[in-house]
Amino acid sequence: MTRFFHHPHTFPLRSGESLPAFTLAYETWGHLNPEASNAILLFHALSGSQHAAGFNPAVPGTAERWSEDLHLGWWSDFIGPGKALDTDKYCVICANYLGGCYGSTGPASENPATAQPWGSSFPHLSVSDIVASQMLLLDHLGIHTLQAAVGPSVGGLCALALATQYPDRVRVVAPIASGGTTTVLNRLFLFEQILAIENDPNFNAGDYYRGAPPTYGLALARMISHKSFVHLDEIESRARGEVKQPGEGLAWYRLRGRIESYMLHQGKKFVSRFDANTYLRICEAWSTFDPVEEAGAASWTQLLEPCRRHHHHFLVFSIDSDFCFYPEEQSALVRHLREAQCQVMHITVHSLKGHDSFLLEPLLYTPHLAYTLEAARLAPLPS
């Protein structure tokens, strides 16, 4: 069940803007021990939600966006008794990002100053802002030091920001199919998606909540991203089962292939469950992420020195068929960690699924996650 944390005070952002208050939607699994030392904070991917495991048919305030696709948790195969994040040992927490559209304060939320949706006036966000809001959630829950911060994809950027900006508040850091900074290719992909939404005639600079939403722009953005999330061979395989509707097409072009139908279907399905303004805010946070700059450090060595002193255990996953966060990105992060003399294990997963492997193949990740978490749990706390 989704719960809500309300922070009633002004929340400053890296952009220089601020929010007068905010709410985070979150869910938990397992039980927090009396020492509050067994918590795992899980960060979701770009279009994920707080609902990582189990079944949740409704979330207050999400209206029609909480579609049937979201009812089953996106990491149910990883969270539970005896699973990678073992709820017999750990309390797992996952929150919808600040700026999100699944119960957290975001552009579709009501601006208290106007009693209308924030829309274009919702401030710009950084990865650090997203992490800082969730640290306030941990304070509310009485948790100072996490057993682990785990994050796939964009969530891995959040896990890295948490480790480097709040080094005394985490022991294990597990970025999965993520990176250390944003590459030129990432920024190009993200800029294409931003342009797709901005150029939809219904976008209206972000103030579309009283009219038709930018459906085509958001669908196109999703199609641009989808080809980097799913391996091309896997797209071809999935498209074989796609039913092409007779006459389906655009104003002039008629769809002739199942791959086109499959991609169009993915785009159309996405717009029913996501908000375009939220998509833009998270894309921008991802595109501008620089952990050294956001932590106020002068170099990677200086950035990671607190991680070394606090004896962080880093578990970095690569996927050899990933077209979104290429394996070279994790290798670069691991190189920085080793140069800073941090404890790090680097695992390359061999998969035909591409970036989405972290959602679909728990057996490739569970042994390494479970081992690293257990080793850190049994190790003496650093003095």
Secondary structure, 3 states (H helix, E strand, C coil): CCEEEEECCCEECCCCCEECCEEEEEEEECCCCCCCCCEEEECCCCCCCCCCCCECCCCCCCHHHCCHHHCECCCCCCEECCCCEECCCCEEEEECCCCCCCCCCCCCCEECCCCEECHHHCCCCCHHHHHHHHHHHHHHHCCCCEEEEEEECHHHHHHHHHHHHCHHHEEEEEEECCCCCCCHHHHHHHHHHHHHHHCCCCCHHHCCCCCCCCHHHHHHHHHHHHHHHCCHHHHHHHHCCCCCCCCCECCCCECCCHHHHHHHHHHHHHHCCCCHHHHHHHHHHHHCCCHHHHCCCCCHHHHHHHHHHCCCEEEEEEECCCCCCCHHHHHHHHHHHHHCCCEEEEEEECCCCHHHHHHHCHHHCHHHHHHHHHHHHHCCCCC
